[in-house]
Amino acid sequence: MDSVTLGQLDLQLLHALHLDGRAPFSRIAEVLGVSDRTAARRFARLRASGAARVTAVVDSRGAGRAEWLVRLRVLPSGAAALAGELARRPDTAWVTVLSSGTEIVFILRVPAGRAAPLAGLTRHPRILGVEAHRLLRHLMERRWFGRTSALTGDQVSALRPSPGGSTGPVALNDLDRRLLPVLAADGRAAYPSLASRVGWSESAVRRRLEELRRSGTLRFDVEVDPVALGFPTQCLIWLSVAPSRLASTARALAADSEAAFVGATTGPHNLLAIAVCRDEDALYPYLSDRIGSLDGVERMETAPITSYAKRVAPPV
């Protein structure tokens, strides 16, 4: 990512896009008190620098897919290249390299009811060990506060989409299989461009996109590098929590300003979290004082995240 400094208008623009990733710049500009051209130009700058982009995210359970959390022990000399290989796969998300460069963690999405296809990984010359556990549920509904704290309450109300009755998950069809990868790479792609790339009419693409959003099968998010927001310290946290305290512990963590993700998993650790902090001095008390004081936490394992080869969307 190129170095970029985010101003207040950039932060407001990103917050607005978190509320509605496909909101017209004219609507955003009106609420922010700037011109349409200014809003569009500022986002184009953020996207070109790699600081942020809008991406489409498919609900895995609604789409009939299961998510596996895979941990790889790897040769340090091959970690970056291997992470790049994994990032280019269409069935992966959130490909991260951890502190020493000897471990890669990523999410693998497969059809529900099938085991994770790990045979190819176990034979890979750079991989020393493979561990996979089901990611049972995402337990954090709100977004990390660092991305969504620039607008006033009135501005949020003006930009938040009108709630529509959810129709429930829908079965993905051939149009979706063409459309979703394009939207994952660029969630704000215009309808004429989408229609041209998938080979369907603009009206069909528009109608189907509205159906997917209304059903909850598809949502739009903004990928933002926390480093650009002044939060360079990121840490993966595996927790072993007493079963009777799992739900309450997850709720407590999900409410923390440091938490960017909380999820339940199978395996020796039943809870996974990502902490995002301004520096190591802020991370230490969060781990020792905050998490260490939670009733039910029996064991904790941590690893700093040094880089992302892929978040949700395909790498550019």
Rosetta blueprint (number, residue, H / E / L):
1 M L
2 D L
3 S L
4 V L
5 T L
6 L L
7 G L
8 Q H
9 L H
10 D H
11 L H
12 Q H
13 L H
14 L H
15 H H
16 A H
17 L H
18 H H
19 L H
20 D L
21 G L
22 R L
23 A L
24 P L
25 F H
26 S H
27 R H
28 I H
29 A H
30 E H
31 V H
32 L H
33 G L
34 V L
35 S L
36 D H
37 R H
38 T H
39 A H
40 A H
41 R H
42 R H
43 F H
44 A H
45 R H
46 L H
47 R H
48 A H
49 S H
50 G L
51 A L
52 A E
53 R E
54 V E
55 T E
56 A E
57 V E
58 V E
59 D L
60 S L
61 R L
62 G L
63 A L
64 G L
65 R E
66 A E
67 E E
68 W E
69 L E
70 V E
71 R E
72 L E
73 R E
74 V E
75 L L
76 P H
77 S H
78 G H
79 A H
80 A H
81 A H
82 L H
83 A H
84 G H
85 E H
86 L H
87 A H
88 R L
89 R L
90 P L
91 D L
92 T E
93 A E
94 W E
95 V E
96 T E
97 V E
98 L E
99 S L
100 S L
101 G L
102 T L
103 E E
104 I E
105 V E
106 F E
107 I E
108 L E
109 R E
110 V E
111 P E
112 A L
113 G L
114 R L
115 A L
116 A L
117 P L
118 L L
119 A H
120 G H
121 L H
122 T H
123 R L
124 H L
125 P L
126 R L
127 I E
128 L E
129 G E
130 V E
131 E E
132 A E
133 H E
134 R E
135 L E
136 L E
137 R E
138 H E
139 L L
140 M L
141 E L
142 R L
143 R L
144 W L
145 F H
146 G H
147 R H
148 T L
149 S L
150 A L
151 L L
152 T L
153 G H
154 D H
155 Q H
156 V H
157 S H
158 A H
159 L H
160 R L
161 P L
162 S L
163 P L
164 G L
165 G L
166 S L
167 T L
168 G L
169 P L
170 V L
171 A L
172 L L
173 N L
174 D H
175 L H
176 D H
177 R H
178 R H
179 L H
180 L H
181 P H
182 V H
183 L H
184 A H
185 A H
186 D L
187 G L
188 R L
189 A L
190 A L
191 Y H
192 P H
193 S H
194 L H
195 A H
196 S H
197 R H
198 V H
199 G L
200 W L
201 S L
202 E H
203 S H
204 A H
205 V H
206 R H
207 R H
208 R H
209 L H
210 E H
211 E H
212 L H
213 R H
214 R H
215 S H
216 G L
217 T L
218 L E
219 R E
220 F E
221 D E
222 V E
223 E E
224 V E
225 D L
226 P H
227 V H
228 A H
229 L H
230 G L
231 F L
232 P L
233 T E
234 Q E
235 C E
236 L E
237 I E
238 W E
239 L E
240 S E
241 V E
242 A L
243 P H
244 S H
245 R H
246 L H
247 A H
248 S H
249 T H
250 A H
251 R H
252 A H
253 L H
254 A H
255 A L
256 D L
257 S L
258 E L
259 A E
260 A E
261 F E
262 V E
263 G E
264 A E
265 T E
266 T L
267 G L
268 P L
269 H L
270 N L
271 L E
272 L E
273 A E
274 I E
275 A E
276 V E
277 C E
278 R L
279 D L
280 E H
281 D H
282 A H
283 L H
284 Y H
285 P H
286 Y H
287 L H
288 S H
289 D H
290 R H
291 I H
292 G H
293 S H
294 L L
295 D L
296 G L
297 V E
298 E E
299 R E
300 M E
301 E E
302 T E
303 A E
304 P E
305 I E
306 T E
307 S E
308 Y E
309 A E
310 K E
311 R L
312 V L
313 A L
314 P L
315 P L
316 V L
